[in-house]
């Protein structure tokens, strides 16, 4: 994957140098579970007690992309579907009984029946496919830039103007895996151990989670083992995070979720 930028943007390699004016978001690890070390994790979703995971094609191998359902406690794959036609699978979201999966460079999204994992439909977009989440009404997609776009699940078309994400007045590029939590969008920046909290009404970053302490020490970023999985259990209010090739799935508790988040109704073009 590649990212683009300009002189007023922040690429991932410059994030460490930024004198942040946004608050660090404290968290506590409350559980650790096995994760498939062969999984090139691209998307992660919590749904009704289990995780659904989108895996990409491991570079330099003959593996194929998958959509899989995973048991949290054991890491066991309960069901799996191979992604056909050589697609490199990316972000994943579940909405209204369907699973939506992006592909990286094929400009194609895949729609599955969640109960059977049967492929129902496909849809097209004009950008690279990176991360995917939903706010209960529409899908929200990242493409590796600082743009987040809404997709109408009824006609599977991009609608409205994109959210332009900024931090300290500069564009934040490399937005990848996404999760929508209590009126805010949480986004990992590719090849970093950071998750940023974004206000969807104005695109401003309002907080940062630093997960470098969770990164497997024996697996350097150069091996592709980067943070790339965020899921949230709304009932228990806990987050699950993992990464490509990571042997562990972490359950964490966000310790400073603003009370105001729950009352914010973000602007979206399909409301």
C-alpha positions as CSV (number, residue, x, y, z in Angstrom):
1,X,0.0,0.0,0.0
2,X,1.1,3.5,-0.6
3,X,0.0,6.9,0.7
4,X,0.0,10.3,-0.9
5,X,0.5,13.7,0.6
6,X,1.6,17.3,0.1
7,X,3.6,19.9,2.0
8,X,0.7,20.5,4.4
9,X,0.1,16.9,5.2
10,X,1.5,14.4,7.6
11,X,2.7,11.0,6.3
12,X,3.0,8.1,8.8
13,X,6.7,8.4,9.1
14,X,6.4,12.0,10.4
15,X,3.9,11.2,13.1
16,X,6.5,10.6,15.7
17,X,7.9,14.1,15.2
18,X,4.6,15.9,15.6
19,X,4.2,17.9,18.9
20,X,0.7,16.7,19.5
21,X,-1.9,19.0,20.7
22,X,-4.5,16.3,21.0
23,X,-4.9,14.2,24.1
24,X,-3.5,10.7,24.5
25,X,-6.3,8.3,25.1
26,X,-5.5,6.0,28.0
27,X,-6.5,2.3,27.9
28,X,-6.2,-0.8,29.9
29,X,-5.6,-4.4,28.6
30,X,-8.2,-6.6,30.1
31,X,-7.7,-9.8,28.0
32,X,-5.3,-11.6,25.7
33,X,-6.3,-14.3,23.3
34,X,-4.7,-16.4,20.5
35,X,-4.8,-15.0,17.0
36,X,-3.9,-16.9,13.8
37,X,-0.2,-15.9,13.1
38,X,-0.8,-16.7,9.4
39,X,-3.6,-14.2,9.1
40,X,-2.7,-11.1,7.1
41,X,-5.4,-9.1,8.9
42,X,-7.1,-6.3,7.0
43,X,-10.4,-5.8,8.8
44,X,-12.0,-6.9,12.1
45,X,-15.6,-6.7,13.3
46,X,-17.3,-7.8,16.5
47,X,-20.7,-9.2,16.0
48,X,-22.9,-11.2,18.4
49,X,-20.2,-12.7,20.5
50,X,-17.7,-13.6,17.8
51,X,-15.2,-11.8,15.5
52,X,-15.4,-11.5,11.7
53,X,-12.1,-11.0,10.0
54,X,-11.0,-10.0,6.5
55,X,-7.5,-11.3,5.6
56,X,-5.5,-10.2,2.6
57,X,-3.0,-12.1,0.4
58,X,0.3,-12.4,2.2
59,X,3.0,-10.8,-0.1
60,X,5.4,-13.4,-1.5
61,X,3.1,-16.3,-0.7
62,X,0.5,-18.3,-2.5
63,X,-2.2,-17.7,0.1
64,X,-5.6,-16.3,-0.7
65,X,-7.8,-13.7,0.9
66,X,-10.6,-14.8,3.2
67,X,-13.7,-13.8,5.1
68,X,-13.8,-15.7,8.3
69,X,-15.7,-16.0,11.6
70,X,-13.4,-16.4,14.6
71,X,-14.0,-17.6,18.2
72,X,-12.5,-15.0,20.5
73,X,-11.3,-17.1,23.4
74,X,-9.5,-19.7,21.3
75,X,-8.8,-17.9,18.0
76,X,-10.4,-20.9,16.2
77,X,-11.8,-20.2,12.8
78,X,-15.4,-21.2,12.9
79,X,-16.3,-20.5,9.3
80,X,-14.3,-19.2,6.3
81,X,-14.9,-18.3,2.8
82,X,-12.1,-17.8,0.2
83,X,-12.3,-14.6,-1.7
84,X,-12.5,-15.4,-5.4
85,X,-10.8,-14.0,-8.6
86,X,-7.5,-13.2,-6.9
87,X,-8.9,-10.2,-5.1
88,X,-6.8,-8.7,-2.3
89,X,-9.3,-8.4,0.5
90,X,-9.3,-5.3,2.8
91,X,-11.7,-3.6,5.2
92,X,-14.8,-5.3,6.6
93,X,-18.1,-4.1,8.0
94,X,-21.4,-5.7,9.1
95,X,-24.7,-4.0,8.6
96,X,-28.3,-5.2,8.5
97,X,-27.4,-8.9,8.2
98,X,-24.8,-8.4,5.5
99,X,-21.0,-8.4,5.5
100,X,-19.3,-5.8,3.3
101,X,-15.7,-6.4,2.2
102,X,-13.5,-4.1,0.3
103,X,-10.7,-5.1,-2.2
104,X,-7.4,-3.2,-2.4
105,X,-6.8,-2.3,-6.1
106,X,-9.7,-3.9,-7.9
107,X,-12.2,-1.0,-7.3
108,X,-14.6,-3.7,-6.1
109,X,-16.6,-4.3,-3.0
110,X,-18.2,-7.6,-2.1
111,X,-21.5,-8.2,-0.3
112,X,-22.2,-11.4,1.6
113,X,-25.2,-12.9,3.4
114,X,-23.9,-13.0,7.0
115,X,-25.7,-16.2,7.9
116,X,-24.3,-18.3,5.0
117,X,-21.3,-16.2,3.8
118,X,-22.8,-16.5,0.4
119,X,-21.7,-13.8,-2.0
120,X,-24.8,-11.8,-2.9
121,X,-23.6,-8.8,-4.8
122,X,-20.6,-6.6,-5.8
123,X,-20.3,-2.8,-6.0
124,X,-17.7,-0.5,-7.5
125,X,-15.8,2.6,-6.3
126,X,-13.2,4.8,-7.8
127,X,-10.6,4.7,-5.0
128,X,-8.3,2.1,-3.4
129,X,-10.1,0.1,-0.8
130,X,-8.6,0.2,2.7
131,X,-10.8,0.4,5.9
132,X,-14.5,0.0,6.4
133,X,-17.0,0.6,9.2
134,X,-20.6,1.8,9.6
135,X,-22.5,4.2,11.8
136,X,-25.7,2.1,11.8
137,X,-27.1,3.8,8.7
138,X,-24.3,3.9,6.1
139,X,-20.9,2.5,5.4
140,X,-17.8,4.6,6.0
141,X,-14.7,3.9,3.8
142,X,-11.0,4.9,3.9
143,X,-8.7,4.8,0.9
144,X,-5.3,5.5,2.4
145,X,-5.6,9.2,2.0
146,X,-7.1,11.6,4.6
147,X,-10.6,11.2,3.1
148,X,-13.4,9.1,4.7
149,X,-16.4,8.5,2.4
150,X,-20.0,7.5,3.0
151,X,-21.5,4.6,1.0
152,X,-25.2,4.2,0.9
153,X,-26.0,0.5,1.6
154,X,-29.2,0.7,-0.4
155,X,-27.6,1.6,-3.7
156,X,-24.0,0.9,-2.8
157,X,-22.9,4.3,-4.1
158,X,-20.6,6.9,-2.6
159,X,-22.7,9.9,-1.4
160,X,-22.1,13.3,-0.1
161,X,-18.7,15.0,0.4
162,X,-15.9,13.1,2.0
163,X,-14.7,13.8,5.6
164,X,-11.3,15.5,5.4
165,X,-9.4,14.3,8.4
166,X,-6.9,16.8,10.0
167,X,-4.7,16.8,13.0
168,X,-3.2,20.1,14.3
169,X,-4.4,21.8,11.1
170,X,-2.7,19.3,8.8
171,X,-4.1,16.5,6.7
172,X,-3.7,13.1,8.3
173,X,-2.9,10.6,5.6
174,X,-2.7,6.8,5.7
175,X,-6.1,6.3,7.3
176,X,-6.7,2.5,7.2
177,X,-8.7,0.2,9.5
178,X,-11.8,1.9,10.9
179,X,-14.2,1.5,13.8
180,X,-17.2,3.6,14.7
181,X,-17.7,4.0,18.5
182,X,-20.2,6.2,20.2
183,X,-20.4,8.9,17.5
184,X,-16.7,9.0,16.7
185,X,-14.6,7.2,14.1
186,X,-11.4,5.5,15.3
187,X,-8.8,5.0,12.6
188,X,-5.5,3.3,12.5
189,X,-2.8,5.0,10.4
190,X,-1.1,2.4,8.2
191,X,2.4,1.3,9.4
192,X,2.0,2.9,12.8
193,X,0.8,1.7,16.2
194,X,-1.5,4.6,16.6
195,X,-5.3,4.8,16.5
196,X,-6.8,8.2,16.1
197,X,-10.2,9.4,17.3
198,X,-12.0,11.5,14.7
199,X,-15.0,13.8,15.0
200,X,-17.0,13.0,11.8
201,X,-18.7,16.4,11.9
202,X,-15.5,18.3,11.1
203,X,-12.8,15.7,10.5
204,X,-10.7,16.9,13.4
205,X,-8.6,14.4,15.4
206,X,-9.6,14.6,19.1
207,X,-7.4,12.0,20.6
208,X,-4.7,9.4,20.0
209,X,-4.2,5.8,21.3
210,X,-0.6,4.7,21.3
211,X,-0.5,0.9,21.1
212,X,3.2,0.4,20.6
213,X,3.4,-1.6,23.8
214,X,1.2,-4.2,22.3
215,X,3.2,-4.7,19.2
216,X,4.9,-8.1,19.2
217,X,8.6,-7.4,19.9
218,X,9.9,-10.3,17.8
219,X,8.0,-9.1,14.7
220,X,9.3,-5.9,13.2
221,X,7.2,-3.7,11.0
222,X,9.5,-4.5,8.0
223,X,8.0,-8.0,8.1
224,X,4.5,-6.5,7.5
225,X,3.4,-7.2,11.0
226,X,1.6,-3.9,11.5
227,X,-1.4,-3.0,13.6
228,X,-4.5,-3.6,11.4
229,X,-7.5,-4.8,13.3
230,X,-10.0,-2.8,15.4
231,X,-13.4,-4.2,16.6
232,X,-15.7,-2.9,19.4
233,X,-18.2,-4.7,21.6
234,X,-20.9,-2.0,22.2
235,X,-22.6,-3.9,25.0
236,X,-19.5,-4.5,27.1
237,X,-17.8,-1.3,25.8
238,X,-14.5,-3.0,25.1
239,X,-12.2,-2.9,22.0
240,X,-10.4,-5.8,20.4
241,X,-7.2,-5.1,18.5
242,X,-4.6,-7.2,16.6
243,X,-2.4,-7.0,13.6
244,X,-1.1,-8.8,10.5
245,X,0.7,-12.0,11.6
246,X,0.1,-11.0,15.3
247,X,-0.1,-14.1,17.6
248,X,-2.3,-12.2,20.0
249,X,-5.7,-10.5,20.0
250,X,-5.9,-7.9,22.8
251,X,-9.1,-6.9,24.6
252,X,-8.7,-3.3,25.9
253,X,-10.9,-0.9,27.7
254,X,-10.8,2.8,26.7
255,X,-10.5,4.8,29.9
256,X,-11.5,8.3,28.9
257,X,-14.3,7.9,26.4
258,X,-16.0,11.4,26.6
259,X,-19.5,11.3,27.9
260,X,-20.5,13.7,25.1
261,X,-19.6,11.1,22.5
262,X,-22.8,9.1,23.1
263,X,-25.0,12.2,22.5
264,X,-23.3,13.4,19.3
265,X,-25.3,12.8,16.1
266,X,-22.7,13.0,13.3
267,X,-23.7,14.6,10.0
268,X,-23.9,12.1,7.2
269,X,-25.5,12.4,3.8
270,X,-28.0,9.5,4.3
271,X,-29.4,10.5,7.7
